């Protein structure tokens, strides 16, 4: 049982013996001393309360109209909705700078909306720490992952957009991948320039868009060419040895393939003064963009 703050001067009303015993144990734990040696069961009567003052507590006092009474039940902190290990989701409808359960939704926290994680700790004041995520989160910021009231639209959005945890993993794995960083952020200088140029939400959007584009198949237009291998004959061994090779692509050559092949062969023969032969293969590549 977790109590809210108990301060000197409070008058606390206990409805049952069990409540009175629990309060007595808590007062002794806090260092209050009993100034009345008579233990009276009349504490349970609705007209009697335990009074707390600077020098200790008394077992009971009669209630007057000018006394502010605190009900025992109002002193008990409600049990946290989530416990360690529960799977939760940070709500999508949280507003920037909005206050939820005495916690402000900071701008840098917005990137985590829609993220799922497990509760790793619950603080004394009922705030939640989530595994692999920064900050503490109020109960009002969270919802259970298995909540049947979660809308289909939210599920579709969560599936379409990377979670914040996935974004961190992406940045960790691609920090030194200059090609990915260039394509995603038009920057190949690592993570720091990215955080200096973009907000957390923009980073999430750009990585999500980059990964979505990679998964979208793009039509590929092919172009075909020839790979020529020229070999020269070794007079001692009578074997042909590789001499040179050449790729022929029609869009890069003004002359026909047969003309280029003949010229390539005669040039090799003239340079080596040996018997030459050429072997060619069909090759293919994706057409270069203009």
Buried (B, 14 or more C-beta within 10 A) or exposed (E): EEBEEBEEEBBBBBEEEEBBEBBBEBBEEEEBEBEEEEEEEEBBBEEBBBBBEEEBBBBBBEBEEEEEEBEBEEBBEEEBBBEEEBEBBBBBEBEEEEEBBEBEBEEEBBBBBBBBBBBEEBEEEBBBBBEEBEBBBBBBBBBBEEEEEBEEEBEEEBEEBBBBBBBBEBBEEBBEBEEBBEBBBEBBEBBEEBEEEBEBBEBBBBBBEBBEEEEEEEEEEEBEBBEBBBBBBEEEEEEBEEBBBBEBBBEEEEEEBEEBBEEBBEEBBEEBEBEBBBEBEEEEEEEEEE
